[in-house]
Amino acid sequence: MTLFKRGRVWWSGFSMEGRRYQFSTGTANRRKAEQIEHKLKEEANLQQFQITVQDPSLTFQDLVDAFEEKGNAKFFHKDRLKHLLPFFGTMRVIQITKNSVLEYRNSRKREKEMLKDATVNRDISVLRRIIYWAKDEGLIRESPLGRITMVRERRTKKPVMSVAHETAILTVAKPHLRELVIAGLDTGMRKGELLQQQWGDVDLERKIISVTRSKTPEGDAREIPMSARLYELLRARACPSGPVFIFNKKAIGHIKRSWTTAQMDARIPVHYRFHDMRHSFATRLMEAGVVQDVRMALMGHEPQTVHWGYTHVELPAKREAIQKLEAWIAQQKAAASTKS
């Protein structure tokens, strides 16, 4: 018998080729402890034959530290880690299983009753991304989350911000938030892309914003022409370097509170997520008559068809799309003022 208890936790103690191994399995469940011990023995056996193996004491926090240093961690990853680390941080990687992921999902649901499955799926996708990165880097031998399935997500209707609601929010929003809302509605950039945007990637002479810090590889290095109002906004406070969007002369970390306050002060009947600015941008382009290829290029979406991949959307086509968008917005405002 190589498993024994200390308090409520099972420990594993075994000898192999004259060397003594002893580890805490970190669980009070006998069956889980047996699975972890099996992994420990397998690793010890491989180590004897000088086959590269992972450190059995390697924690998820260790992987996160390495990933943030060398794995090109995005804002999206860091945002999800706020939820993942409290649960998995001190857990050794060999203890992470599909069952522990299920426990995490249930834990998140208990914390927030109305939490959507889609939200937890985003968390788990980041966990899986870090695990696979560690495998590619040789930090672990195999991914414990291979073939893990996500909970099916219900399709929900995404709200499109009307011009009237836009005006109401911009009227009451704090200056730093107002700038972000305008940029979100006029470029379709993600919140993380906006918060990481640097002045070095803003070309005021050509009126172009280059997105170089995207959530997805397809979104990196895309060029978005500025609308007239966004250009005037940025030209008025242009800087040689540093983050574009700031608050109290510092980069903005989060906008959740100011965004919620602005919607409450605007007294609009629809609740919008900031990400809905991106969806609104795409929908407005469509209603303005911009073709799908150009819409996808502006938003940095992954090509959906083989033929799309061979069609390079030139900058003039993008400029024309933004002009159509501005004309559509002006038409909407004119129609609204006529009704009133």
C-alpha positions as CSV (number, residue, x, y, z in Angstrom):
1,M,0.0,0.0,0.0
2,T,1.7,3.2,-1.2
3,L,-1.1,5.6,-0.3
4,F,-1.5,6.9,3.2
5,K,-3.4,9.7,4.9
6,R,-2.2,12.7,6.7
7,G,-5.2,14.4,8.2
8,R,-7.8,14.3,5.5
9,V,-5.4,14.3,2.5
10,W,-3.9,11.3,0.8
11,W,-0.2,11.1,0.3
12,S,1.8,8.9,-2.0
13,G,5.0,7.2,-0.9
14,F,6.9,4.7,-3.0
15,S,10.4,3.6,-3.9
16,M,11.9,3.1,-7.4
17,E,15.5,1.9,-8.1
18,G,16.6,2.8,-4.6
19,R,15.1,6.3,-4.6
20,R,12.3,7.3,-2.3
21,Y,9.4,9.5,-3.6
22,Q,6.8,11.1,-1.4
23,F,4.2,13.6,-2.5
24,S,0.9,15.0,-1.3
25,T,-1.9,14.3,-3.8
26,G,-3.8,17.3,-2.5
27,T,-7.1,15.5,-2.3
28,A,-9.2,13.6,0.2
29,N,-10.8,11.5,-2.6
30,R,-9.2,8.1,-2.7
31,R,-9.9,7.5,-6.4
32,K,-8.4,10.8,-7.4
33,A,-5.4,10.1,-5.2
34,E,-4.8,6.8,-7.0
35,Q,-5.0,8.5,-10.4
36,I,-2.4,11.1,-9.3
37,E,-0.2,8.5,-7.8
38,H,-0.2,6.6,-11.1
39,K,1.0,9.8,-12.9
40,L,3.7,10.3,-10.3
41,K,5.0,6.7,-10.8
42,E,4.9,7.1,-14.5
43,E,6.9,10.3,-14.3
44,A,9.5,8.7,-11.9
45,N,9.9,5.8,-14.2
46,L,10.5,8.0,-17.3
47,Q,13.0,10.0,-15.3
48,Q,15.1,7.0,-14.6
49,F,15.6,6.5,-18.4
50,Q,16.6,10.2,-18.7
51,I,13.5,11.0,-20.6
52,T,12.4,14.6,-20.2
53,V,9.6,14.8,-17.7
54,Q,7.7,17.6,-15.9
55,D,8.5,18.6,-12.4
56,P,5.7,16.9,-10.3
57,S,5.7,20.0,-8.0
58,L,5.0,22.3,-11.0
59,T,1.9,24.4,-10.2
60,F,-0.6,26.2,-12.5
61,Q,0.7,29.5,-11.1
62,D,4.2,28.5,-12.3
63,L,2.8,27.9,-15.8
64,V,1.0,31.2,-15.8
65,D,4.2,33.0,-14.8
66,A,6.1,31.4,-17.6
67,F,3.2,32.0,-20.1
68,E,3.0,35.7,-19.2
69,E,6.8,36.0,-19.6
70,K,7.3,34.0,-22.8
71,G,3.9,33.0,-24.2
72,N,2.7,36.3,-25.7
73,A,-0.1,36.6,-23.2
74,K,-3.0,38.8,-24.4
75,F,-5.2,41.1,-22.4
76,F,-8.0,38.5,-22.9
77,H,-5.9,35.8,-21.2
78,K,-5.0,38.0,-18.3
79,D,-8.6,39.0,-17.8
80,R,-9.7,35.4,-17.6
81,L,-6.9,34.5,-15.2
82,K,-8.5,36.7,-12.6
83,H,-11.0,33.8,-12.2
84,L,-8.8,30.9,-13.0
85,L,-5.9,31.6,-10.6
86,P,-7.9,31.6,-7.3
87,F,-9.1,28.1,-8.1
88,F,-6.2,26.5,-10.0
89,G,-3.2,28.7,-8.9
90,T,-1.8,26.5,-6.1
91,M,-2.9,23.2,-7.8
92,R,-0.1,21.1,-9.2
93,V,-0.5,20.5,-13.0
94,I,-0.6,16.8,-12.5
95,Q,-3.8,17.4,-10.4
96,I,-5.6,19.2,-13.1
97,T,-8.1,16.8,-14.8
98,K,-11.4,17.0,-16.6
99,N,-13.0,16.5,-13.2
100,S,-11.3,19.5,-11.7
101,V,-12.4,21.6,-14.6
102,L,-16.0,20.4,-14.0
103,E,-15.5,21.4,-10.3
104,Y,-14.3,24.8,-11.5
105,R,-17.4,25.2,-13.7
106,N,-19.7,24.3,-10.8
107,S,-17.8,26.7,-8.5
108,R,-18.2,29.6,-10.9
109,K,-21.9,28.9,-11.2
110,R,-22.3,28.9,-7.4
111,E,-20.5,32.2,-7.2
112,K,-22.8,33.9,-9.8
113,E,-26.2,32.2,-10.3
114,M,-26.9,33.9,-13.7
115,L,-23.5,33.3,-15.1
116,K,-23.7,32.1,-18.7
117,D,-22.1,28.9,-20.0
118,A,-20.3,31.0,-22.7
119,T,-18.5,33.0,-20.0
120,V,-17.1,29.8,-18.3
121,N,-16.2,28.4,-21.7
122,R,-14.0,31.4,-22.3
123,D,-12.3,30.7,-18.9
124,I,-11.7,27.1,-19.8
125,S,-10.4,28.0,-23.3
126,V,-7.7,30.1,-21.7
127,L,-6.8,27.3,-19.2
128,R,-6.5,24.9,-22.1
129,R,-4.5,27.4,-24.1
130,I,-1.9,27.7,-21.3
131,I,-1.7,24.0,-20.9
132,Y,-1.1,23.3,-24.6
133,W,1.5,26.1,-24.6
134,A,3.3,24.4,-21.7
135,K,3.3,21.1,-23.6
136,D,4.7,22.7,-26.7
137,E,7.4,24.3,-24.6
138,G,8.4,21.0,-23.0
139,L,7.3,22.1,-19.5
140,I,4.8,19.2,-19.3
141,R,4.8,15.9,-21.2
142,E,1.1,15.8,-22.2
143,S,-2.0,17.9,-21.8
144,P,-4.4,16.6,-19.1
145,L,-7.2,18.4,-20.9
146,G,-7.1,16.6,-24.3
147,R,-10.5,16.3,-25.9
148,I,-12.2,18.2,-23.2
149,T,-15.7,19.3,-24.4
150,M,-17.3,22.7,-23.8
151,V,-20.9,23.1,-22.7
152,R,-23.1,24.1,-25.6
153,E,-23.9,27.7,-25.7
154,R,-27.3,29.1,-26.3
155,R,-27.5,31.7,-29.0
156,T,-28.6,35.1,-27.6
157,K,-29.6,38.1,-29.6
158,K,-26.9,40.8,-29.5
159,P,-28.2,44.4,-29.1
160,V,-27.2,46.9,-31.7
161,M,-26.8,50.4,-30.3
162,S,-29.1,52.9,-31.8
163,V,-27.8,56.4,-32.7
164,A,-30.2,57.8,-30.0
165,H,-28.7,55.6,-27.3
166,E,-25.2,56.4,-28.5
167,T,-26.0,60.1,-28.1
168,A,-27.5,59.6,-24.7
169,I,-24.4,57.7,-23.4
170,L,-21.9,60.1,-25.0
171,T,-23.7,63.0,-23.3
172,V,-23.2,61.7,-19.8
173,A,-20.0,59.6,-20.1
174,K,-16.8,60.7,-18.5
175,P,-14.2,62.1,-21.0
176,H,-12.0,59.0,-21.0
177,L,-15.0,56.7,-21.5
178,R,-16.5,58.9,-24.2
179,E,-13.4,58.6,-26.2
180,L,-13.4,54.8,-25.9
181,V,-17.1,54.6,-26.9
182,I,-16.5,56.7,-30.0
183,A,-13.4,54.6,-30.9
184,G,-15.3,51.4,-30.3
185,L,-18.3,52.4,-32.5
186,D,-16.2,53.9,-35.3
187,T,-13.5,51.2,-35.5
188,G,-15.1,48.0,-34.2
189,M,-11.9,47.3,-32.1
190,R,-12.2,45.1,-29.1
191,K,-12.0,46.6,-25.6
192,G,-8.6,44.9,-25.0
193,E,-7.3,46.2,-28.4
194,L,-8.4,49.8,-27.5
195,L,-6.9,49.7,-24.0
196,Q,-3.5,48.5,-25.4
197,Q,-3.4,50.8,-28.4
198,Q,-0.2,52.8,-28.6
199,W,0.4,56.2,-30.2
200,G,3.2,54.7,-32.2
201,D,0.5,52.7,-34.1
202,V,-1.6,55.8,-34.8
203,D,-0.9,57.6,-38.1
204,L,-2.6,61.0,-38.0
205,E,-1.2,62.1,-41.3
206,R,-2.8,59.1,-43.1
207,K,-5.7,59.0,-40.6
208,I,-5.0,55.3,-39.9
209,I,-5.1,53.2,-36.8
210,S,-2.9,50.0,-36.9
211,V,-4.1,47.2,-34.6
212,T,-1.0,45.4,-33.4
213,R,-2.2,43.9,-30.1
214,S,-5.2,41.8,-31.0
215,K,-6.9,38.9,-29.3
216,T,-6.5,36.8,-32.5
217,P,-3.6,36.4,-35.0
218,E,-6.1,37.4,-37.8
219,G,-6.8,40.7,-36.1
220,D,-3.1,41.7,-35.7
221,A,-1.6,44.4,-37.9
222,R,-4.9,45.4,-39.6
223,E,-5.4,49.0,-40.6
224,I,-8.6,50.9,-39.9
225,P,-9.2,54.3,-41.4
226,M,-10.4,56.9,-38.8
227,S,-13.8,58.5,-38.9
228,A,-13.8,62.3,-39.0
229,R,-14.8,62.6,-35.3
230,L,-12.3,60.0,-34.1
231,Y,-9.5,61.8,-36.1
232,E,-10.4,65.2,-34.5
233,L,-10.5,63.6,-31.1
234,L,-7.1,62.0,-31.4
235,R,-5.5,65.0,-33.2
236,A,-6.5,67.3,-30.3
237,R,-4.3,65.4,-27.8
238,A,-1.7,63.6,-29.9
239,C,1.4,62.3,-28.1
240,P,4.7,60.9,-29.5
241,S,4.4,57.7,-27.5
242,G,2.5,55.8,-24.8
243,P,-1.0,54.4,-24.6
244,V,-3.7,56.3,-26.6
245,F,-6.5,56.0,-24.1
246,I,-5.6,57.2,-20.6
247,F,-7.2,58.3,-17.3
248,N,-5.3,60.5,-14.9
249,K,-2.3,60.3,-17.2
250,K,-2.2,56.5,-16.8
251,A,-3.2,53.6,-19.0
252,I,-6.8,52.5,-18.4
253,G,-7.0,49.1,-16.7
254,H,-10.8,48.6,-16.7
255,I,-13.9,50.5,-17.4
256,K,-16.7,48.3,-16.0
257,R,-17.7,50.8,-13.3
258,S,-17.7,53.9,-15.5
259,W,-19.5,52.0,-18.3
260,T,-22.3,50.9,-15.9
261,T,-22.6,54.4,-14.5
262,A,-22.9,55.9,-17.9
263,Q,-25.7,53.6,-18.9
264,M,-27.6,54.3,-15.7
265,D,-27.1,58.1,-16.1
266,A,-28.3,57.9,-19.7
267,R,-31.5,56.2,-18.6
268,I,-31.7,53.9,-21.6
269,P,-33.9,50.8,-21.5
270,V,-31.3,48.5,-23.1
271,H,-28.3,47.1,-21.3
272,Y,-25.2,47.0,-23.5
273,R,-21.9,45.3,-22.9
274,F,-19.0,47.3,-24.1
275,H,-18.3,44.5,-26.6
276,D,-21.7,45.3,-28.2
277,M,-19.9,48.4,-29.7
278,R,-18.1,46.0,-31.9
279,H,-21.2,44.2,-33.0
280,S,-22.9,47.5,-33.5
281,F,-20.1,48.6,-35.8
282,A,-20.4,45.5,-37.9
283,T,-24.2,45.9,-38.2
284,R,-24.0,49.5,-39.1
285,L,-21.5,48.8,-41.8
286,M,-23.9,46.1,-43.2
287,E,-26.8,48.5,-43.1
288,A,-24.7,51.2,-44.8
289,G,-24.1,48.8,-47.7
290,V,-20.6,47.7,-47.0
291,V,-19.8,44.2,-48.5
292,Q,-18.9,41.3,-46.3
293,D,-15.2,41.0,-47.3
294,V,-14.6,44.6,-46.4
295,R,-16.5,44.3,-43.1
296,M,-14.4,41.2,-42.1
297,A,-11.2,43.0,-43.1
298,L,-12.0,46.0,-40.9
299,M,-12.9,43.8,-37.9
300,G,-10.0,41.4,-38.3
301,H,-12.2,38.4,-38.6
302,E,-10.9,35.0,-39.7
303,P,-11.7,34.3,-43.4
304,Q,-14.8,32.0,-43.7
305,T,-14.2,30.8,-47.2
306,V,-11.3,29.8,-49.4
307,H,-12.0,32.5,-52.0
308,W,-11.9,35.2,-49.3
309,G,-8.3,34.3,-48.4
310,Y,-7.2,35.3,-52.0
311,T,-8.9,38.7,-51.9
312,H,-6.9,41.4,-50.4
313,V,-9.0,44.3,-49.3
314,E,-7.2,47.5,-50.2
315,L,-7.1,50.6,-48.0
316,P,-9.2,52.7,-50.4
317,A,-12.1,50.1,-50.0
318,K,-11.8,50.5,-46.3
319,R,-11.8,54.3,-46.4
320,E,-14.9,54.1,-48.6
321,A,-16.6,51.8,-46.0
322,I,-16.0,54.3,-43.2
323,Q,-17.4,57.1,-45.4
324,K,-20.5,55.0,-46.0
325,L,-20.7,54.4,-42.2
326,E,-20.5,58.2,-41.5
327,A,-23.1,58.9,-44.1
328,W,-25.4,56.3,-42.6
329,I,-25.1,57.7,-39.1
330,A,-25.8,61.3,-40.4
331,Q,-28.9,60.0,-42.2
332,Q,-30.1,58.3,-39.0
333,K,-29.6,61.5,-36.9
334,A,-31.4,63.5,-39.6
335,A,-34.3,61.1,-39.6
336,A,-34.5,61.2,-35.8
337,S,-34.5,65.0,-35.7
338,T,-37.3,65.2,-38.3
339,K,-39.5,62.9,-36.2
340,S,-38.9,64.9,-33.1
